[in-house]
Amino acid sequence: MAMPLERPMRARRRGAMTRRDLLVAGLAAAVSRPAAALAGTIAGAASNGPAAGAAADSALPIRVKTLNHVSFGCADLRSTVAWYERVLAIPRHAFQDYGGGQTVLRVAKDPPAYMALSQRSPESLQAPPERRPHFCWGIEDFDVHRIFEGLAEMPALARSVLREGTTINGVNFDGPDGAPLQFNPIIACGGLGFLGEVCDADAEAVRRPGDPPPIPVRTLNHIKYHVSDLSSVLAWYQRLTDMPVVAWQEPMGGRRTDGYEGRPIPVLRVGSGPQHVALVEGDGPEAFRLHVGLGVEGFDADAVLERLAEHGVTAHVRLREGVTKEVLVDAPDGVRLQLQDVSYCGGGGVLGNEC
């Protein structure tokens, strides 16, 4: 069961607090207790000072530390889960029993990163997608009140829920082009507990006799996101968060990837990197297709292609700007996976780790 929590009005703080306000305040207080990683919420933010040009009492920017998760629907949930376990050694480590249920696959442990998969209805399989893909950041100083205040400044429609009646499901909000975005505690792994931090730490991917060796991924590396107006969306993300632009792919006047004719692509670093979000200007079907990058230790593009072929998986290598080898994989449910070295930051060089 998911219990919605609406954004409290600022005016209420000067008068009587409603039951809804009390619940939100209780969430904010509880979030600040569980672990040292989440301690000093507002005090920690204040010690860093406001962003340049921001008002002294502004809740912006919201400081993001990680890419926490992505989620998507599957035509056949069971076969998709089996694909990720067999090909990439990504295990099931939690289950969420709301919204029809979501199977949670662990990409990384520390800090947590995961994929939440759900079964699509037969009706939805026949309809074209209407919303852009969902992704979520992890926040170290997670404070519900401050996040709502920051989103109110944007402004962005925000909401939060108690998943299964016990677990705060972060703060969900609408970004540019109606993008379904989310902030989560950095320790959330998609499981139980108040912060969703309780998962099966010993879970291992299910494998069958005769399966080829997998390509074990270690990190949720990046999200590539299509937007309708690059200039305004880039400004929006940089006002909302502290993500700096650390590289530009496909620069004007420089060497470009064969066939690419669009605007240069800004790469925004998440936390200390190499996790990042890359923004591509463009609409059409690609805007509704999830593109997620996964990190592999000791990345070798040719070896990865050979191993994928053993699994019967279609993939190809793109030589970005004539230098950086990027392995693009056609995963189930139309998901575009990109496999790179764990150091890949979206920049230059053979491994794309020069940012």
Beta strands, then each sheet from edge to edge (+ up, - down):
strand 1: 2-5
strand 2: 66-74
strand 3: 92-96
strand 4: 102-108
strand 5: 113-119
strand 6: 134-139
strand 7: 158-163
strand 8: 167-174
strand 9: 180-185
strand 10: 217-227
strand 11: 245-249
strand 12: 265-269
strand 13: 276-281
strand 14: 291-296
strand 15: 315-320
strand 16: 324-330
strand 17: 336-341
sheet 1: 1+ 7- 8+ 9- 6- 2+ 5+ 4- 3+
sheet 2: 11+ 12- 13+ 10+ 14- 17- 16+ 15-
end
